[in-house]
Amino acid sequence: MNPVQKNGRQTENAGFACLDDGRRERTGYPEAVYCRGKTTEQAAAIITAMREKNIPVLATGAEKELADIVEKRCGGTRYDGLSRVLSLGGPCVPPGREGGGPVGLVTVVCAGTSDLAAAREALLTAEFYGSGTELVADVGIAGIHRLFARLPDLRRANVIIAAAGMEGALAGVVAGLVAVPVIALPTSVGYGASLGGVAALLAMLNSCSPGISVVNIDNGFGAGYLANLINQGFCGYAGIPSSTESGGQKAL
């Protein structure tokens, strides 16, 4: 990639991608790589360029072929075939926490085994960005006693991600049982009238349980990223340390 100047800040431009080198300064975390829709070579070139600049990489929707290529070029890859999450150089903790291990707890609960791909994308995202994580699997409302049996585990979390397809009722049930934020993650699991996750999405948006936020269908990354921000805030690491005496985020 060729270096160019944009708004006074150097970026890397390969014609098909322009790396956002300053994102960690602005938001606390570097950009992630969404691999769906990119060719294998495009995704590999982006990831390689980031690692050459020592930027930790989280890539979602990554196929095994891409993971193998990146391993040969960069080394140190971690790949989860179920969620198709590829990571290098993590965990990537917020500024001010360099060298520290995972903090707090993000618990990911999923209704069924079929929801695990999205649930694990959320789990691995929160983990990559420095949160402690726990997975509670296969506790959907058809066997709600399984969920009740895990309530002590859920109540230890600072934030919960509830992944479910079908009718998407799990998030509302969980939110009515805990005292922490719940991020509803609708999945595309279900038969015809589930409409590829639209039914679960609408059910979660219309839940009468307070304390729920909703991300897009199968957007495990979005759920995990938001959960990590909430969890880091619980642990006292909200925002970016200021370089000024007046406090607040530094100007960019």
Phi and psi restraints in degrees (value plus and minus 20) as a CYANA .aco file:
   2 ASN   PHI    -114.7   -74.7
   2 ASN   PSI     111.8   151.8
   3 PRO   PHI     -91.7   -51.7
   3 PRO   PSI     116.6   156.6
   4 VAL   PHI    -155.6  -115.6
   4 VAL   PSI     140.6   180.6
   5 GLN   PHI    -120.0   -80.0
   5 GLN   PSI     111.9   151.9
   6 LYS   PHI    -159.8  -119.8
   6 LYS   PSI      98.8   138.8
   7 ASN   PHI      34.3    74.3
   7 ASN   PSI      18.0    58.0
   8 GLY   PHI      57.5    97.5
   8 GLY   PSI     -13.1    26.9
   9 ARG   PHI    -146.9  -106.9
   9 ARG   PSI     115.4   155.4
  10 GLN   PHI     -94.8   -54.8
  10 GLN   PSI     115.6   155.6
  11 THR   PHI    -148.8  -108.8
  11 THR   PSI     151.7   191.7
  12 GLU   PHI    -134.5   -94.5
  12 GLU   PSI     105.4   145.4
  13 ASN   PHI    -141.4  -101.4
  13 ASN   PSI     100.8   140.8
  14 ALA   PHI    -128.7   -88.7
  14 ALA   PSI      -9.1    30.9
  15 GLY   PHI      70.3   110.3
  15 GLY   PSI     -63.3   -23.3
  16 PHE   PHI    -124.9   -84.9
  16 PHE   PSI     -26.2    13.8
  17 ALA   PHI    -176.7  -136.7
  17 ALA   PSI     128.7   168.7
  18 CYS   PHI    -151.9  -111.9
  18 CYS   PSI      89.1   129.1
  19 LEU   PHI     -86.2   -46.2
  19 LEU   PSI     117.6   157.6
  20 ASP   PHI    -114.5   -74.5
  20 ASP   PSI      63.2   103.2
  21 ASP   PHI     -86.1   -46.1
  21 ASP   PSI     -44.5    -4.5
  22 GLY   PHI    -114.4   -74.4
  22 GLY   PSI     -13.3    26.7
  23 ARG   PHI     -84.7   -44.7
  23 ARG   PSI     -56.6   -16.6
  24 ARG   PHI     -85.9   -45.9
  24 ARG   PSI     -54.4   -14.4
  25 GLU   PHI     -82.3   -42.3
  25 GLU   PSI     -59.3   -19.3
  26 ARG   PHI    -100.1   -60.1
  26 ARG   PSI     -60.4   -20.4
  27 THR   PHI    -136.5   -96.5
  27 THR   PSI     -32.6     7.4
  28 GLY   PHI      77.9   117.9
  28 GLY   PSI     -34.9     5.1
  29 TYR   PHI    -159.5  -119.5
  29 TYR   PSI     125.8   165.8
  30 PRO   PHI     -93.2   -53.2
  30 PRO   PSI     145.3   185.3
  31 GLU   PHI     -88.4   -48.4
  31 GLU   PSI     131.0   171.0
  32 ALA   PHI    -117.2   -77.2
  32 ALA   PSI     146.5   186.5
  33 VAL   PHI    -131.5   -91.5
  33 VAL   PSI      97.9   137.9
  34 TYR   PHI    -111.7   -71.7
  34 TYR   PSI      91.1   131.1
  35 CYS   PHI    -106.2   -66.2
  35 CYS   PSI     -42.8    -2.8
  36 ARG   PHI     -82.8   -42.8
  36 ARG   PSI     114.8   154.8
  37 GLY   PHI      68.9   108.9
  37 GLY   PSI     -32.1     7.9
  38 LYS   PHI    -117.6   -77.6
  38 LYS   PSI     129.3   169.3
  39 THR   PHI     -90.9   -50.9
  39 THR   PSI     140.7   180.7
  40 THR   PHI     -78.5   -38.5
  40 THR   PSI     -61.4   -21.4
  41 GLU   PHI     -88.6   -48.6
  41 GLU   PSI     -58.0   -18.0
  42 GLN   PHI     -81.7   -41.7
  42 GLN   PSI     -68.4   -28.4
  43 ALA   PHI     -82.7   -42.7
  43 ALA   PSI     -61.9   -21.9
  44 ALA   PHI     -83.7   -43.7
  44 ALA   PSI     -59.3   -19.3
  45 ALA   PHI     -86.1   -46.1
  45 ALA   PSI     -61.1   -21.1
  46 ILE   PHI     -83.5   -43.5
  46 ILE   PSI     -68.3   -28.3
  47 ILE   PHI     -82.6   -42.6
  47 ILE   PSI     -63.7   -23.7
  48 THR   PHI     -81.7   -41.7
  48 THR   PSI     -63.5   -23.5
  49 ALA   PHI     -82.4   -42.4
  49 ALA   PSI     -59.2   -19.2
  50 MET   PHI     -85.5   -45.5
  50 MET   PSI     -63.0   -23.0
  51 ARG   PHI     -88.8   -48.8
  51 ARG   PSI     -51.9   -11.9
  52 GLU   PHI     -83.7   -43.7
  52 GLU   PSI     -44.7    -4.7
  53 LYS   PHI    -117.5   -77.5
  53 LYS   PSI      -7.6    32.4
  54 ASN   PHI      41.9    81.9
  54 ASN   PSI      12.7    52.7
  55 ILE   PHI    -112.6   -72.6
  55 ILE   PSI     104.7   144.7
  56 PRO   PHI     -81.3   -41.3
  56 PRO   PSI     122.8   162.8
  57 VAL   PHI    -142.6  -102.6
  57 VAL   PSI     110.1   150.1
  58 LEU   PHI    -139.4   -99.4
  58 LEU   PSI     101.4   141.4
  59 ALA   PHI    -140.5  -100.5
  59 ALA   PSI     108.9   148.9
  60 THR   PHI    -128.8   -88.8
  60 THR   PSI     136.9   176.9
  61 GLY   PHI      45.6    85.6
  61 GLY   PSI       9.9    49.9
  62 ALA   PHI    -109.9   -69.9
  62 ALA   PSI     110.4   150.4
  63 GLU   PHI    -104.0   -64.0
  63 GLU   PSI     142.4   182.4
  64 LYS   PHI     -81.5   -41.5
  64 LYS   PSI     -55.1   -15.1
  65 GLU   PHI     -79.0   -39.0
  65 GLU   PSI     -63.2   -23.2
  66 LEU   PHI     -84.9   -44.9
  66 LEU   PSI     -63.6   -23.6
  67 ALA   PHI     -78.9   -38.9
  67 ALA   PSI     -60.2   -20.2
  68 ASP   PHI     -86.4   -46.4
  68 ASP   PSI     -60.8   -20.8
  69 ILE   PHI     -85.4   -45.4
  69 ILE   PSI     -64.2   -24.2
  70 VAL   PHI     -86.3   -46.3
  70 VAL   PSI     -56.0   -16.0
  71 GLU   PHI     -82.0   -42.0
  71 GLU   PSI     -61.3   -21.3
  72 LYS   PHI     -86.9   -46.9
  72 LYS   PSI     -57.0   -17.0
  73 ARG   PHI    -101.7   -61.7
  73 ARG   PSI     -58.5   -18.5
  74 CYS   PHI    -136.9   -96.9
  74 CYS   PSI     -52.7   -12.7
  75 GLY   PHI      52.7    92.7
  75 GLY   PSI     147.0   187.0
  76 GLY   PHI      52.0    92.0
  76 GLY   PSI       4.2    44.2
  77 THR   PHI    -102.0   -62.0
  77 THR   PSI     131.8   171.8
  78 ARG   PHI    -146.1  -106.1
  78 ARG   PSI     106.2   146.2
  79 TYR   PHI    -150.4  -110.4
  79 TYR   PSI     111.3   151.3
  80 ASP   PHI    -132.2   -92.2
  80 ASP   PSI      89.8   129.8
  81 GLY   PHI     -86.8   -46.8
  81 GLY   PSI     -50.9   -10.9
  82 LEU   PHI     -88.5   -48.5
  82 LEU   PSI     -68.5   -28.5
  83 SER   PHI    -109.0   -69.0
  83 SER   PSI     -33.7     6.3
  84 ARG   PHI      40.2    80.2
  84 ARG   PSI      21.2    61.2
  85 VAL   PHI    -121.4   -81.4
  85 VAL   PSI     109.0   149.0
  86 LEU   PHI    -138.2   -98.2
  86 LEU   PSI     112.9   152.9
  87 SER   PHI    -157.9  -117.9
  87 SER   PSI     130.3   170.3
  88 LEU   PHI    -165.1  -125.1
  88 LEU   PSI     116.7   156.7
  89 GLY   PHI      59.3    99.3
  89 GLY   PSI     -13.2    26.8
  90 GLY   PHI    -108.3   -68.3
  90 GLY   PSI     157.1   197.1
  91 PRO   PHI     -92.6   -52.6
  91 PRO   PSI     132.3   172.3
  92 CYS   PHI    -128.0   -88.0
  92 CYS   PSI      75.8   115.8
  93 VAL   PHI    -108.8   -68.8
  93 VAL   PSI     141.5   181.5
  94 PRO   PHI     -85.2   -45.2
  94 PRO   PSI     137.6   177.6
  95 PRO   PHI     -75.6   -35.6
  95 PRO   PSI     119.2   159.2
  96 GLY   PHI      74.2   114.2
  96 GLY   PSI     -30.4     9.6
  97 ARG   PHI    -138.7   -98.7
  97 ARG   PSI      -4.6    35.4
  98 GLU   PHI     -75.2   -35.2
  98 GLU   PSI     114.0   154.0
  99 GLY   PHI      66.6   106.6
  99 GLY   PSI     -28.1    11.9
 100 GLY   PHI    -106.2   -66.2
 100 GLY   PSI     136.1   176.1
 101 GLY   PHI    -107.0   -67.0
 101 GLY   PSI    -195.0  -155.0
 102 PRO   PHI     -79.4   -39.4
 102 PRO   PSI     124.7   164.7
 103 VAL   PHI    -144.6  -104.6
 103 VAL   PSI     136.8   176.8
 104 GLY   PHI      41.6    81.6
 104 GLY   PSI    -179.6  -139.6
 105 LEU   PHI    -172.1  -132.1
 105 LEU   PSI     103.2   143.2
 106 VAL   PHI    -126.5   -86.5
 106 VAL   PSI      99.8   139.8
 107 THR   PHI    -124.1   -84.1
 107 THR   PSI     107.8   147.8
 108 VAL   PHI    -125.7   -85.7
 108 VAL   PSI     100.7   140.7
 109 VAL   PHI    -135.7   -95.7
 109 VAL   PSI     112.9   152.9
 110 CYS   PHI    -146.0  -106.0
 110 CYS   PSI     128.3   168.3
 111 ALA   PHI     -89.2   -49.2
 111 ALA   PSI     -64.7   -24.7
 112 GLY   PHI    -161.9  -121.9
 112 GLY   PSI     147.7   187.7
 113 THR   PHI     -79.2   -39.2
 113 THR   PSI     -51.4   -11.4
 114 SER   PHI     -86.0   -46.0
 114 SER   PSI     -37.7     2.3
 115 ASP   PHI    -109.1   -69.1
 115 ASP   PSI     -19.7    20.3
 116 LEU   PHI     -85.7   -45.7
 116 LEU   PSI     -50.7   -10.7
 117 ALA   PHI     -80.5   -40.5
 117 ALA   PSI     -70.0   -30.0
 118 ALA   PHI     -87.6   -47.6
 118 ALA   PSI     -59.6   -19.6
 119 ALA   PHI     -83.0   -43.0
 119 ALA   PSI     -61.5   -21.5
 120 ARG   PHI     -92.1   -52.1
 120 ARG   PSI     -51.8   -11.8
 121 GLU   PHI     -80.5   -40.5
 121 GLU   PSI     -62.4   -22.4
 122 ALA   PHI     -84.4   -44.4
 122 ALA   PSI     -66.2   -26.2
 123 LEU   PHI     -80.3   -40.3
 123 LEU   PSI     -68.2   -28.2
 124 LEU   PHI     -89.5   -49.5
 124 LEU   PSI     -49.7    -9.7
 125 THR   PHI     -86.5   -46.5
 125 THR   PSI     -70.4   -30.4
 126 ALA   PHI     -80.4   -40.4
 126 ALA   PSI     -59.8   -19.8
 127 GLU   PHI     -84.3   -44.3
 127 GLU   PSI     -63.1   -23.1
 128 PHE   PHI     -81.2   -41.2
 128 PHE   PSI     -55.9   -15.9
 129 TYR   PHI    -109.5   -69.5
 129 TYR   PSI     -10.2    29.8
 130 GLY   PHI      85.0   125.0
 130 GLY   PSI      -7.2    32.8
 131 SER   PHI    -117.0   -77.0
 131 SER   PSI     126.0   166.0
 132 GLY   PHI     -89.5   -49.5
 132 GLY   PSI     124.4   164.4
 133 THR   PHI    -155.4  -115.4
 133 THR   PSI     136.5   176.5
 134 GLU   PHI    -168.9  -128.9
 134 GLU   PSI     121.0   161.0
 135 LEU   PHI    -129.4   -89.4
 135 LEU   PSI     109.5   149.5
 136 VAL   PHI    -138.5   -98.5
 136 VAL   PSI      88.3   128.3
 137 ALA   PHI    -127.9   -87.9
 137 ALA   PSI     131.7   171.7
 138 ASP   PHI      40.0    80.0
 138 ASP   PSI      34.8    74.8
 139 VAL   PHI    -148.1  -108.1
 139 VAL   PSI      21.0    61.0
 140 GLY   PHI     -89.1   -49.1
 140 GLY   PSI     151.7   191.7
 141 ILE   PHI     -92.8   -52.8
 141 ILE   PSI     -34.8     5.2
 142 ALA   PHI     -86.2   -46.2
 142 ALA   PSI     -43.6    -3.6
 143 GLY   PHI    -151.1  -111.1
 143 GLY   PSI      44.2    84.2
 144 ILE   PHI     -84.6   -44.6
 144 ILE   PSI     -38.8     1.2
 145 HIS   PHI     -81.1   -41.1
 145 HIS   PSI     -48.1    -8.1
 146 ARG   PHI     -86.7   -46.7
 146 ARG   PSI     -57.5   -17.5
 147 LEU   PHI     -87.1   -47.1
 147 LEU   PSI     -65.2   -25.2
 148 PHE   PHI     -80.2   -40.2
 148 PHE   PSI     -54.6   -14.6
 149 ALA   PHI     -87.2   -47.2
 149 ALA   PSI     -41.7    -1.7
 150 ARG   PHI    -122.7   -82.7
 150 ARG   PSI     -10.8    29.2
 151 LEU   PHI     -77.2   -37.2
 151 LEU   PSI     -60.3   -20.3
 152 PRO   PHI     -78.3   -38.3
 152 PRO   PSI     -55.2   -15.2
 153 ASP   PHI     -88.9   -48.9
 153 ASP   PSI     -64.2   -24.2
 154 LEU   PHI     -82.4   -42.4
 154 LEU   PSI     -57.7   -17.7
 155 ARG   PHI     -96.2   -56.2
 155 ARG   PSI     -24.7    15.3
 156 ARG   PHI    -104.9   -64.9
 156 ARG   PSI     -33.4     6.6
 157 ALA   PHI    -100.8   -60.8
 157 ALA   PSI     134.1   174.1
 158 ASN   PHI    -105.5   -65.5
 158 ASN   PSI     -44.3    -4.3
 159 VAL   PHI    -177.5  -137.5
 159 VAL   PSI     127.4   167.4
 160 ILE   PHI    -143.9  -103.9
 160 ILE   PSI     116.9   156.9
 161 ILE   PHI    -125.6   -85.6
 161 ILE   PSI     105.7   145.7
 162 ALA   PHI    -132.9   -92.9
 162 ALA   PSI      91.1   131.1
 163 ALA   PHI    -122.7   -82.7
 163 ALA   PSI     107.6   147.6
 164 ALA   PHI    -179.0  -139.0
 164 ALA   PSI     125.7   165.7
 165 GLY   PHI    -127.1   -87.1
 165 GLY   PSI    -160.8  -120.8
 166 MET   PHI      29.1    69.1
 166 MET   PSI    -141.3  -101.3
 167 GLU   PHI    -110.3   -70.3
 167 GLU   PSI     -24.7    15.3
 168 GLY   PHI      46.8    86.8
 168 GLY   PSI       6.7    46.7
 169 ALA   PHI     -98.0   -58.0
 169 ALA   PSI     -36.3     3.7
 170 LEU   PHI     -77.9   -37.9
 170 LEU   PSI     -63.1   -23.1
 171 ALA   PHI     -80.0   -40.0
 171 ALA   PSI     -63.6   -23.6
 172 GLY   PHI     -85.4   -45.4
 172 GLY   PSI     -58.3   -18.3
 173 VAL   PHI     -84.3   -44.3
 173 VAL   PSI     -67.5   -27.5
 174 VAL   PHI     -81.1   -41.1
 174 VAL   PSI     -64.9   -24.9
 175 ALA   PHI     -82.2   -42.2
 175 ALA   PSI     -45.9    -5.9
 176 GLY   PHI    -101.6   -61.6
 176 GLY   PSI     -21.2    18.8
 177 LEU   PHI    -139.7   -99.7
 177 LEU   PSI     -27.6    12.4
 178 VAL   PHI    -148.9  -108.9
 178 VAL   PSI     145.3   185.3
 179 ALA   PHI    -131.3   -91.3
 179 ALA   PSI       5.9    45.9
 180 VAL   PHI    -148.2  -108.2
 180 VAL   PSI     143.8   183.8
 181 PRO   PHI     -80.6   -40.6
 181 PRO   PSI     124.3   164.3
 182 VAL   PHI    -140.3  -100.3
 182 VAL   PSI     106.9   146.9
 183 ILE   PHI    -122.5   -82.5
 183 ILE   PSI      97.3   137.3
 184 ALA   PHI    -107.2   -67.2
 184 ALA   PSI     106.3   146.3
 185 LEU   PHI    -137.9   -97.9
 185 LEU   PSI      75.3   115.3
 186 PRO   PHI     -92.1   -52.1
 186 PRO   PSI     120.0   160.0
 187 THR   PHI    -134.2   -94.2
 187 THR   PSI     143.3   183.3
 188 SER   PHI    -104.8   -64.8
 188 SER   PSI      -5.8    34.2
 189 VAL   PHI     -96.8   -56.8
 189 VAL   PSI     112.7   152.7
 190 GLY   PHI     128.3   168.3
 190 GLY   PSI     149.1   189.1
 191 TYR   PHI    -101.1   -61.1
 191 TYR   PSI    -195.9  -155.9
 192 GLY   PHI     -64.5   -24.5
 192 GLY   PSI     -73.2   -33.2
 193 ALA   PHI     -93.9   -53.9
 193 ALA   PSI     -23.2    16.8
 194 SER   PHI     -93.4   -53.4
 194 SER   PSI     -35.9     4.1
 195 LEU   PHI      35.0    75.0
 195 LEU   PSI      23.4    63.4
 196 GLY   PHI      44.1    84.1
 196 GLY   PSI       7.6    47.6
 197 GLY   PHI      85.6   125.6
 197 GLY   PSI     -27.6    12.4
 198 VAL   PHI     -84.7   -44.7
 198 VAL   PSI     -59.2   -19.2
 199 ALA   PHI     -81.1   -41.1
 199 ALA   PSI     -64.9   -24.9
 200 ALA   PHI     -85.4   -45.4
 200 ALA   PSI     -61.0   -21.0
 201 LEU   PHI     -79.2   -39.2
 201 LEU   PSI     -68.7   -28.7
 202 LEU   PHI     -86.3   -46.3
 202 LEU   PSI     -57.9   -17.9
 203 ALA   PHI     -82.7   -42.7
 203 ALA   PSI     -62.3   -22.3
 204 MET   PHI     -88.0   -48.0
 204 MET   PSI     -59.1   -19.1
 205 LEU   PHI     -86.1   -46.1
 205 LEU   PSI     -47.9    -7.9
 206 ASN   PHI    -119.0   -79.0
 206 ASN   PSI     -10.1    29.9
 207 SER   PHI     -82.0   -42.0
 207 SER   PSI     121.1   161.1
 208 CYS   PHI    -105.7   -65.7
 208 CYS   PSI     -28.3    11.7
 209 SER   PHI     -95.3   -55.3
 209 SER   PSI     107.7   147.7
 210 PRO   PHI     -96.7   -56.7
 210 PRO   PSI     144.9   184.9
 211 GLY   PHI      67.8   107.8
 211 GLY   PSI      -3.8    36.2
 212 ILE   PHI    -130.1   -90.1
 212 ILE   PSI     113.6   153.6
 213 SER   PHI    -135.1   -95.1
 213 SER   PSI     134.9   174.9
 214 VAL   PHI    -147.5  -107.5
 214 VAL   PSI     113.1   153.1
 215 VAL   PHI    -124.7   -84.7
 215 VAL   PSI     157.1   197.1
 216 ASN   PHI     -92.8   -52.8
 216 ASN   PSI     147.5   187.5
 217 ILE   PHI     -80.2   -40.2
 217 ILE   PSI     107.6   147.6
 218 ASP   PHI      43.4    83.4
 218 ASP   PSI      -5.4    34.6
 219 ASN   PHI    -106.0   -66.0
 219 ASN   PSI      49.2    89.2
 220 GLY   PHI     -81.8   -41.8
 220 GLY   PSI     -56.4   -16.4
 221 PHE   PHI     -80.4   -40.4
 221 PHE   PSI     -68.5   -28.5
 222 GLY   PHI     -80.7   -40.7
 222 GLY   PSI     -59.9   -19.9
 223 ALA   PHI     -86.3   -46.3
 223 ALA   PSI     -64.9   -24.9
 224 GLY   PHI     -86.4   -46.4
 224 GLY   PSI     -58.3   -18.3
 225 TYR   PHI     -85.4   -45.4
 225 TYR   PSI     -67.9   -27.9
 226 LEU   PHI     -83.3   -43.3
 226 LEU   PSI     -62.6   -22.6
 227 ALA   PHI     -80.4   -40.4
 227 ALA   PSI     -60.5   -20.5
 228 ASN   PHI     -83.7   -43.7
 228 ASN   PSI     -62.8   -22.8
 229 LEU   PHI     -79.5   -39.5
 229 LEU   PSI     -64.0   -24.0
 230 ILE   PHI     -83.5   -43.5
 230 ILE   PSI     -65.8   -25.8
 231 ASN   PHI     -83.3   -43.3
 231 ASN   PSI     -63.3   -23.3
 232 GLN   PHI     -82.6   -42.6
 232 GLN   PSI     -56.9   -16.9
 233 GLY   PHI     -83.4   -43.4
 233 GLY   PSI     -62.2   -22.2
 234 PHE   PHI     -76.5   -36.5
 234 PHE   PSI     -55.8   -15.8
 235 CYS   PHI    -110.1   -70.1
 235 CYS   PSI     -14.8    25.2
 236 GLY   PHI      68.4   108.4
 236 GLY   PSI      -1.4    38.6
 237 TYR   PHI    -137.7   -97.7
 237 TYR   PSI      14.5    54.5
 238 ALA   PHI     -94.9   -54.9
 238 ALA   PSI     123.1   163.1
 239 GLY   PHI      57.1    97.1
 239 GLY   PSI    -191.5  -151.5
 240 ILE   PHI    -133.8   -93.8
 240 ILE   PSI     110.0   150.0
 241 PRO   PHI     -73.9   -33.9
 241 PRO   PSI     113.8   153.8
 242 SER   PHI    -102.0   -62.0
 242 SER   PSI     127.1   167.1
 243 SER   PHI    -116.0   -76.0
 243 SER   PSI     -16.0    24.0
 244 THR   PHI    -131.7   -91.7
 244 THR   PSI     140.2   180.2
 245 GLU   PHI     -95.0   -55.0
 245 GLU   PSI     -38.3     1.7
 246 SER   PHI    -101.7   -61.7
 246 SER   PSI     -28.7    11.3
 247 GLY   PHI      64.9   104.9
 247 GLY   PSI     158.9   198.9
 248 GLY   PHI      62.6   102.6
 248 GLY   PSI     157.3   197.3
 249 GLN   PHI     -95.1   -55.1
 249 GLN   PSI     122.8   162.8
 250 LYS   PHI     -92.8   -52.8
 250 LYS   PSI     127.6   167.6
 251 ALA   PHI     -93.0   -53.0
 251 ALA   PSI     123.3   163.3
